[in-house]
């Protein structure tokens, strides 16, 4: 298949590009390199030393018979170029990672709030318009987030995959309907993914686009089979207060003998998935597109749920790290249950990598190995939800 | 009160500004004059001859003790200026009309699709961020649309005011919830209003903004008490295939002895409100803000529903116009029932102007009076939903 990976230089996009390339697909990466630019802006870095996208690709193309190609383009800002590229390349599928994906960054200040909304909405909408305009039968696979559901907000546990059966209570009686699960985003970033859902709803209905939306949990882990093939292929590992998701932050803190920083009491339950499973899920999603005319196909891309305190203790057991409780910078429930229905991917053959199996490799091969690259001043949260 | 009217040069914004000014409020109009620019772009015009915003305001300020002020600004593009203006002016309320509001225009081509989404989302979101940033306790009154509900899609008739009671069917049994009515927009324009709703949901929850969202029907009528005071205060009247809503198009067609053009069989039922009632509704909404910390307050801003065929016949009875059936350029149900709950405004004192009472004035005082200004080539629909 010919596949375009939007945001193919990022944490999920890069290993996905390699995985699909390895499987024999023809890959075109489009990226505006914004993640690297934001590192410069925030004074942060990837714990793992990553090389330029051009060098990464050059190395890969010496190892793999099918070369990956790359074009720098800002799909949110340059609609015309995007449309032209799609029409010329004629992809069978497009995987869309090209959104600002940090919740803390999206809450940092007026510039990052407006940037997150403008960038993410324009990127997704430009893409939908360009696919429609191309008249090609392209399958769009989008990275959503578990955060669209809110955490346990409706009380519906397990959280279903995208849609929920309800009875509407009307003056004339009850009516059964299956509706999109009500949205309850917890940050401006999560908000943008709920906006994406409504855009998908319109373009599947009006233009019969084929769209898969993957509501992903928090991704952990760094390397995949493919990124391990050469040290210049290594994946990025974010640990700072904005882009470092909770598990990576804990790992890095353990490595430098810093206490694991828990926001609040750590009784928040979150959903997780290993990067190895992420790339496999995307492969499965591409192989199983919805039919033309069907509504958005939604998967929960999650393999397990954990309370943050239990996660910290898991790492503590392996590293003897201390735990430090910080005031929670986020507005969120102090405590929540979370059970997630992930039947669809399991039935299609996903084989979960659990935290219990995979954590030690992260500790020794990544966090402790690159601990000397940590910039200490970026560890603490610098964004507040009510600033 | 000090009130900012965003989009105060437009069809609803202008009479609202005058009405609230007449009531003694201090009014600042912000507008980028995009509606006039789009007239130039499309080669269309207002049937009524409208003067410049500067002249309109000059005339008004000779008639009314409280002067209206105006500043040209594009709130979607210039966040910094918007924030500064809000902080300096310190309004009690902001009325937000500043969105591209034509469904056909929003479906015309790739430029108008992306413009509509980018402009409307950025305008609303910039505003939410700027109000949050100002730390002022400002009541935001937003013009939404009945189109967010879809027409009879859920089968919930009457359509409730924004929220709907449901029972979620979960593995553990049924859970009662009141949720935002599921969105089912019929055009890119309507889509943007469903995106607005989700943004309001987030900013009421996270930042306790006070927001009222008015789900308006199709506005008909031209003049209000205030716009009649001087001919240079006259309101705009759009009749072209893109911006002319169905009733105004029929009126103009009758005036020039053109058949009334019905899309499909005319069995679509739509909700209507007279411009006189619109300005009154906004006054009522301003007087009845939600409390800080409450969810978005939603009103259905509608006074009656009519099938399009019945509307045509109403005008036919008064003018002897013929009726012409055209292929429907829109993707929509050929036929729908529509009953709308508008209890909230009625209970707060709204006194509806019905089509039966008000139609003749529109026929004689507007359509026939200015018939010589019609540009014939703009009558037919020029946007298709599946182009």
Interface residues (C-beta under 8 A of the other chain):
Chain A: X79 X83 X110 X113 X114 X117 X118 X121 X122 X125 X126 X129 X130 X133 X154 X155 X156 X157 X158 X164 X165 X166 X167 X168 X169 X170 X171 X172 X174 X175 X177 X179 X180 X182 X183 X184 X185 X187 X188 X191 X194 X195 X198 X199 X201 X202 X205 X206 X207 X331 X385 X386
Chain B: X79 X83 X110 X113 X114 X117 X118 X121 X122 X125 X126 X129 X130 X133 X154 X155 X156 X157 X158 X164 X165 X166 X167 X168 X169 X170 X171 X172 X174 X175 X177 X179 X180 X182 X183 X184 X185 X187 X188 X191 X194 X195 X198 X199 X201 X202 X205 X206 X207 X331 X385 X386
